[in-house]
Amino acid sequence: MLPWLVGDILYWFSWLVMVVGGFALVAIAYRRPDFRRSLLGSVVLLWLILGILSL
């Protein structure tokens, strides 16, 4: 029971970090137009879309 609970907590924690980090990076991208045009900006947006689709 305990290993299952720890795995469940880690899963939800990683999901929460992904969502909060994704929203923070999107906020940074909208504040800085040069970030949006860069390779890093496109990688971050792709990562966020894949994260939402995996839910």
Secondary structure, DSSP 8 states (H G I E B T S, - for coil): -HHHHHHHHHHHHHHHHHHHHHHHHHHHHHH-HHHHHSHHHHHHHHHHHHHHHT-
